[in-house]
Amino acid sequence: MGYVFLVMVMYGWGVIPLMYLFSFVFKTPSTAFVVLAIFNILTGLATLMTVNILSIPALDLLDVAKSLKWAFLVLPNYCLGQGLSDIFNN
């Protein structure tokens, strides 16, 4: 449970600055909340699923999966999903 707590705390520290920067794009708070919530869900799911699907050995795209894994590390949502997945696998 300590690892999960640590991943959640680090996710909070990573996502707050990102959402703060994106908040200046919107004029109304309700629109910002809805759009950023959808953005968080989609980037978290889409990036994690993309890397996991491309990591299937039968597809022979492991080098692309490794490159995308490094590229997606700037997104806190991907890091949260990957961290929880790594905790589960270990």
C-alpha positions as a Markdown table, in Angstrom:
| # | Residue | x | y | z |
|---|---|---|---|---|
| 1 | Met | 0.0 | 0.0 | 0.0 |
| 2 | Gly | 2.9 | 2.3 | 0.6 |
| 3 | Tyr | 3.9 | 2.1 | -3.1 |
| 4 | Val | 0.4 | 3.0 | -4.2 |
| 5 | Phe | 0.3 | 5.9 | -1.9 |
| 6 | Leu | 3.6 | 7.2 | -3.1 |
| 7 | Val | 2.5 | 6.9 | -6.8 |
| 8 | Met | -0.7 | 8.8 | -6.0 |
| 9 | Val | 1.2 | 11.6 | -4.2 |
| 10 | Met | 3.7 | 11.9 | -7.1 |
| 11 | Tyr | 0.8 | 12.0 | -9.5 |
| 12 | Gly | -0.7 | 14.9 | -7.6 |
| 13 | Trp | 2.5 | 16.8 | -7.7 |
| 14 | Gly | 2.8 | 16.1 | -11.5 |
| 15 | Val | -0.7 | 16.8 | -12.6 |
| 16 | Ile | -1.3 | 20.1 | -10.6 |
| 17 | Pro | 1.2 | 22.2 | -12.7 |
| 18 | Leu | 0.0 | 20.7 | -15.9 |
| 19 | Met | -3.6 | 21.5 | -15.2 |
| 20 | Tyr | -2.7 | 25.0 | -14.0 |
| 21 | Leu | -1.0 | 25.7 | -17.3 |
| 22 | Phe | -4.0 | 24.4 | -19.3 |
| 23 | Ser | -6.4 | 26.4 | -17.2 |
| 24 | Phe | -5.4 | 29.7 | -18.9 |
| 25 | Val | -6.7 | 28.4 | -22.2 |
| 26 | Phe | -10.4 | 28.6 | -21.0 |
| 27 | Lys | -12.5 | 31.6 | -20.0 |
| 28 | Thr | -15.2 | 29.7 | -18.0 |
| 29 | Pro | -14.3 | 27.4 | -15.2 |
| 30 | Ser | -17.0 | 24.8 | -16.0 |
| 31 | Thr | -15.8 | 24.4 | -19.6 |
| 32 | Ala | -12.3 | 24.1 | -18.3 |
| 33 | Phe | -13.2 | 21.4 | -15.8 |
| 34 | Val | -15.1 | 19.3 | -18.3 |
| 35 | Val | -12.5 | 19.6 | -21.1 |
| 36 | Leu | -9.6 | 18.9 | -18.8 |
| 37 | Ala | -11.4 | 15.9 | -17.2 |
| 38 | Ile | -12.0 | 14.4 | -20.6 |
| 39 | Phe | -8.4 | 15.2 | -21.6 |
| 40 | Asn | -7.1 | 13.4 | -18.5 |
| 41 | Ile | -9.2 | 10.4 | -19.1 |
| 42 | Leu | -8.4 | 10.1 | -22.7 |
| 43 | Thr | -4.6 | 10.7 | -22.4 |
| 44 | Gly | -4.4 | 8.3 | -19.5 |
| 45 | Leu | -6.2 | 5.5 | -21.3 |
| 46 | Ala | -5.2 | 6.0 | -24.9 |
| 47 | Thr | -1.4 | 6.3 | -24.2 |
| 48 | Leu | -1.4 | 3.3 | -21.8 |
| 49 | Met | -3.4 | 1.2 | -24.2 |
| 50 | Thr | -1.2 | 2.2 | -27.2 |
| 51 | Val | 2.0 | 1.2 | -25.5 |
| 52 | Asn | 0.5 | -2.1 | -24.1 |
| 53 | Ile | -0.9 | -3.1 | -27.5 |
| 54 | Leu | 2.3 | -2.2 | -29.4 |
| 55 | Ser | 4.3 | -4.2 | -26.8 |
| 56 | Ile | 2.7 | -7.5 | -28.0 |
| 57 | Pro | 5.6 | -9.5 | -29.4 |
| 58 | Ala | 3.5 | -10.9 | -32.3 |
| 59 | Leu | 3.0 | -7.5 | -33.7 |
| 60 | Asp | 6.8 | -7.0 | -34.0 |
| 61 | Leu | 6.6 | -3.3 | -32.9 |
| 62 | Leu | 8.6 | -3.4 | -29.7 |
| 63 | Asp | 10.9 | -0.6 | -30.8 |
| 64 | Val | 8.0 | 1.7 | -31.5 |
| 65 | Ala | 6.5 | 0.8 | -28.1 |
| 66 | Lys | 9.7 | 1.6 | -26.3 |
| 67 | Ser | 10.0 | 5.0 | -28.1 |
| 68 | Leu | 6.4 | 5.9 | -27.3 |
| 69 | Lys | 6.9 | 4.8 | -23.7 |
| 70 | Trp | 9.7 | 7.4 | -23.4 |
| 71 | Ala | 7.7 | 10.0 | -25.2 |
| 72 | Phe | 4.6 | 9.6 | -23.0 |
| 73 | Leu | 6.6 | 10.1 | -19.8 |
| 74 | Val | 5.8 | 13.8 | -19.9 |
| 75 | Leu | 2.1 | 13.0 | -19.3 |
| 76 | Pro | 1.3 | 12.5 | -15.6 |
| 77 | Asn | -1.8 | 10.4 | -16.5 |
| 78 | Tyr | 0.4 | 7.9 | -18.4 |
| 79 | Cys | 2.9 | 7.8 | -15.6 |
| 80 | Leu | 0.1 | 7.0 | -13.1 |
| 81 | Gly | -1.3 | 4.2 | -15.2 |
| 82 | Gln | 2.2 | 2.7 | -15.9 |
| 83 | Gly | 3.2 | 3.0 | -12.3 |
| 84 | Leu | 0.1 | 1.2 | -11.1 |
| 85 | Ser | 0.5 | -1.4 | -13.8 |
| 86 | Asp | 4.2 | -2.0 | -12.7 |
| 87 | Ile | 3.1 | -2.3 | -9.1 |
| 88 | Phe | 0.5 | -4.9 | -10.0 |
| 89 | Asn | 2.9 | -6.9 | -12.2 |
| 90 | Asn | 5.7 | -6.9 | -9.5 |
